[in-house]
Amino acid sequence: MKALIYTIVLFFISHTSLAHDYWIAPTNFRPNQGEVVPIKLFVGDHFKGELERELSKEMTIDFELSNSKGRRDILDPDLYGKKPIGEPRFETVGTNILAIQRNWAHIEMEGPKFHEYLKHEGLTHIIDARVKSGEQQESATERYRRYLKSIVVVGDHDDEHWKTVLGHKLEIIPLSNPSNAKPGSTVAFRVLLDGKPLKQVQVAALGKANGRTVDKHGRTDTNGQVSFELEMAGFWMVRLVHLRRCEEDVADWESFWSSLTFEVKTD
């Protein structure tokens, strides 16, 4: 087992708790110009058992707001350990992107639980590799980082900033404005790893509104693209995880998680 050099908490974990997503949830996706909007951070498994989290000093690399006028740091040290995680004022009309990069975290899992997690995320090629090498019963250590984005539209104006690439390690880029999508329309997304299209990776689109939830999956093509029908108005999250062998002597595996949240408005 490789030594872990970062601050860690090791625990054995079931696949349902392992599959926890993190996402940004503005309390208003369509504020007026100049409006202050509390921003919340949630963790949950496909919207099940979701819990609001505080702003963590140790886990937060940066917290930015991006729009047509540029990018600015909105990380408020006074909010460390508190909820909501931010209360920015949205002064710039058009598309604004909230973005958080989180620090490395570490876990250890028993072999069967690790395979449950891999199956849950569509990472069957990793299962095959572990079986081929005789590792299927061995525990696995993993380090992981998260990259979170959320689209907020100020003044109901589309200035195409929604397609901006922020340069995250793993990033989801819409190919049309999902905030302008009407219920029942199809929106395509491109997944980038190190700025290059990531092919053949499972992506999920999760929607919720009025007590109803939608959970659908697709797989990126050779151009890193995947499409989903957004059949209802409400809160939507597109998310994925990419896992690979860790080349550094800190864990057996490393993964990168990405989520993009936005609101589909009613007709």
RAWOCOR-V205809 format. One record per residue. N is the residue number from 1. RES is the residue in one small letter. PHI is phi in whole degrees, 0 to 359 (NA if undefined). OMEGA is omega in degrees with one decimal (* if undefined). NEAR is the number of other ideal C-beta (glycine too) atoms within 10 Angstrom. Layout:
N,RES,PHI,OMEGA,NEAR ; N,RES,PHI,OMEGA,NEAR
This chain:
1,m,NA,-177.4,10 ; 2,k,283,179.7,13 ; 3,a,286,178.7,8 ; 4,l,257,-175.4,16 ; 5,i,257,177.3,13 ; 6,y,264,173.1,11 ; 7,t,293,-171.7,10 ; 8,i,222,166.4,16 ; 9,v,233,180.0,8 ; 10,l,262,177.2,12 ; 11,f,203,174.6,10 ; 12,f,269,-162.9,10 ; 13,i,213,177.0,17 ; 14,s,278,-174.9,12 ; 15,h,292,-179.3,18 ; 16,t,290,178.1,14 ; 17,s,283,178.2,14 ; 18,l,295,-174.3,19 ; 19,a,283,-179.8,17 ; 20,h,305,172.5,18 ; 21,d,263,168.2,22 ; 22,y,248,177.3,18 ; 23,w,209,177.3,24 ; 24,i,271,-178.8,24 ; 25,a,227,173.5,19 ; 26,p,298,178.2,24 ; 27,t,285,175.7,11 ; 28,n,211,179.9,15 ; 29,f,276,-176.3,20 ; 30,r,223,-177.9,16 ; 31,p,284,171.5,19 ; 32,n,281,177.5,12 ; 33,q,300,179.8,13 ; 34,g,89,-177.4,12 ; 35,e,280,173.8,14 ; 36,v,271,-176.3,11 ; 37,v,236,173.4,21 ; 38,p,296,-179.0,14 ; 39,i,247,-179.4,24 ; 40,k,250,177.1,15 ; 41,l,240,-177.9,23 ; 42,f,238,171.9,17 ; 43,v,231,179.6,15 ; 44,g,181,178.9,17 ; 45,d,252,-179.6,15 ; 46,h,52,177.9,18 ; 47,f,72,177.8,17 ; 48,k,263,177.7,11 ; 49,g,62,-175.3,11 ; 50,e,291,-178.9,16 ; 51,l,230,176.0,9 ; 52,e,280,-179.5,13 ; 53,r,250,177.5,15 ; 54,e,270,176.0,13 ; 55,l,281,-176.4,22 ; 56,s,262,178.1,13 ; 57,k,295,-176.8,12 ; 58,e,291,-172.8,9 ; 59,m,261,-176.3,16 ; 60,t,261,176.1,18 ; 61,i,280,175.4,13 ; 62,d,203,-180.0,12 ; 63,f,217,-171.3,23 ; 64,e,234,171.4,17 ; 65,l,239,-177.1,22 ; 66,s,241,175.2,18 ; 67,n,206,-175.4,20 ; 68,s,296,180.0,14 ; 69,k,264,177.9,13 ; 70,g,121,-179.1,8 ; 71,r,243,177.1,14 ; 72,r,221,178.7,11 ; 73,d,284,176.9,9 ; 74,i,243,177.9,18 ; 75,l,289,-179.0,16 ; 76,d,250,-178.9,14 ; 77,p,302,179.0,8 ; 78,d,292,-178.5,7 ; 79,l,262,177.3,18 ; 80,y,303,179.9,14 ; 81,g,79,-176.1,9 ; 82,k,237,174.7,11 ; 83,k,231,-0.7,13 ; 84,p,290,-174.9,18 ; 85,i,276,179.7,25 ; 86,g,190,177.4,22 ; 87,e,219,-177.3,13 ; 88,p,287,173.2,21 ; 89,r,262,-177.6,13 ; 90,f,265,-175.8,24 ; 91,e,266,-173.0,13 ; 92,t,263,178.6,21 ; 93,v,293,179.0,18 ; 94,g,113,-179.7,20 ; 95,t,285,174.2,24 ; 96,n,239,-179.9,26 ; 97,i,245,171.0,20 ; 98,l,275,-176.4,24 ; 99,a,215,177.6,22 ; 100,i,230,168.8,27 ; 101,q,249,-177.5,19 ; 102,r,256,-176.1,20 ; 103,n,282,177.4,14 ; 104,w,298,168.2,18 ; 105,a,233,-175.9,16 ; 106,h,227,175.4,19 ; 107,i,218,170.5,22 ; 108,e,227,-177.5,20 ; 109,m,229,170.2,24 ; 110,e,293,-176.0,15 ; 111,g,308,-179.2,14 ; 112,p,298,178.8,12 ; 113,k,293,177.8,18 ; 114,f,298,179.2,27 ; 115,h,290,175.2,22 ; 116,e,298,177.7,18 ; 117,y,298,179.9,26 ; 118,l,298,178.6,24 ; 119,k,295,179.8,13 ; 120,h,301,-177.2,16 ; 121,e,263,178.4,22 ; 122,g,72,-177.5,18 ; 123,l,265,-174.7,21 ; 124,t,292,178.4,12 ; 125,h,293,175.9,11 ; 126,i,288,175.6,21 ; 127,i,301,-179.7,17 ; 128,d,300,-179.7,12 ; 129,a,295,179.7,14 ; 130,r,291,177.4,20 ; 131,v,295,-178.9,12 ; 132,k,299,-178.4,9 ; 133,s,267,177.8,9 ; 134,g,76,-177.2,8 ; 135,e,264,-167.2,16 ; 136,q,300,179.7,15 ; 137,q,262,-178.0,11 ; 138,e,274,175.3,13 ; 139,s,292,-177.9,16 ; 140,a,226,172.3,21 ; 141,t,258,-177.3,21 ; 142,e,217,168.4,19 ; 143,r,250,-176.0,21 ; 144,y,212,175.9,18 ; 145,r,230,-178.1,19 ; 146,r,237,179.3,27 ; 147,y,230,-171.1,22 ; 148,l,242,176.3,23 ; 149,k,222,176.1,27 ; 150,s,212,-178.3,21 ; 151,i,259,176.9,22 ; 152,v,241,-178.4,25 ; 153,v,252,-178.8,24 ; 154,v,258,178.3,23 ; 155,g,74,177.4,15 ; 156,d,55,-176.6,12 ; 157,h,242,-179.1,12 ; 158,d,258,179.2,12 ; 159,d,246,175.9,16 ; 160,e,68,175.5,11 ; 161,h,290,179.9,18 ; 162,w,301,-178.6,23 ; 163,k,267,179.9,12 ; 164,t,292,175.4,16 ; 165,v,267,-177.2,10 ; 166,l,275,178.9,15 ; 167,g,92,175.0,12 ; 168,h,294,177.7,21 ; 169,k,307,175.4,15 ; 170,l,236,-171.9,21 ; 171,e,216,176.9,21 ; 172,i,255,-178.5,22 ; 173,i,243,174.7,19 ; 174,p,290,177.9,19 ; 175,l,260,166.4,14 ; 176,s,212,-173.4,15 ; 177,n,288,-178.8,18 ; 178,p,292,179.0,23 ; 179,s,289,177.4,21 ; 180,n,263,-178.9,16 ; 181,a,294,174.6,21 ; 182,k,264,178.7,11 ; 183,p,308,-178.9,16 ; 184,g,98,179.6,12 ; 185,s,276,-179.5,14 ; 186,t,252,179.9,11 ; 187,v,237,178.4,22 ; 188,a,259,179.4,16 ; 189,f,227,174.0,22 ; 190,r,245,178.4,19 ; 191,v,257,-179.8,23 ; 192,l,243,171.0,19 ; 193,l,241,-174.9,18 ; 194,d,55,176.8,11 ; 195,g,81,-178.4,10 ; 196,k,243,-179.6,9 ; 197,p,304,179.1,15 ; 198,l,255,-175.4,21 ; 199,k,264,174.1,14 ; 200,q,54,174.4,11 ; 201,v,238,-179.4,20 ; 202,q,285,178.0,17 ; 203,v,233,178.4,24 ; 204,a,245,171.4,20 ; 205,a,240,-175.8,22 ; 206,l,241,178.9,22 ; 207,g,233,176.2,22 ; 208,k,210,177.2,17 ; 209,a,189,174.2,16 ; 210,n,54,177.0,7 ; 211,g,81,179.3,5 ; 212,r,256,176.1,9 ; 213,t,234,177.6,14 ; 214,v,233,-178.8,17 ; 215,d,222,-178.7,12 ; 216,k,228,-175.8,13 ; 217,h,229,174.8,14 ; 218,g,214,179.8,19 ; 219,r,228,-176.0,12 ; 220,t,294,177.4,20 ; 221,d,271,-177.1,14 ; 222,t,294,177.2,8 ; 223,n,263,-179.5,12 ; 224,g,75,-175.2,20 ; 225,q,257,175.3,17 ; 226,v,212,-176.8,24 ; 227,s,237,177.3,14 ; 228,f,222,170.0,23 ; 229,e,277,178.6,14 ; 230,l,263,-165.5,22 ; 231,e,281,-179.3,13 ; 232,m,218,174.3,18 ; 233,a,286,177.8,18 ; 234,g,132,-177.0,17 ; 235,f,279,178.1,19 ; 236,w,230,173.4,24 ; 237,m,227,170.8,24 ; 238,v,253,-172.5,26 ; 239,r,210,175.7,20 ; 240,l,199,172.4,26 ; 241,v,227,175.3,24 ; 242,h,240,-175.8,18 ; 243,l,236,179.3,19 ; 244,r,207,175.0,12 ; 245,r,299,177.6,10 ; 246,c,269,-178.4,16 ; 247,e,280,178.0,7 ; 248,e,275,-177.0,9 ; 249,d,275,-179.3,9 ; 250,v,233,-179.6,17 ; 251,a,194,176.0,25 ; 252,d,285,-175.1,19 ; 253,w,226,172.1,21 ; 254,e,224,179.8,20 ; 255,s,225,178.8,21 ; 256,f,232,-177.4,20 ; 257,w,245,178.5,20 ; 258,s,223,175.2,25 ; 259,s,220,177.2,23 ; 260,l,228,178.9,26 ; 261,t,246,179.8,23 ; 262,f,196,179.7,26 ; 263,e,241,170.8,20 ; 264,v,266,-175.4,23 ; 265,k,275,176.7,15 ; 266,t,290,179.4,9 ; 267,d,300,*,6
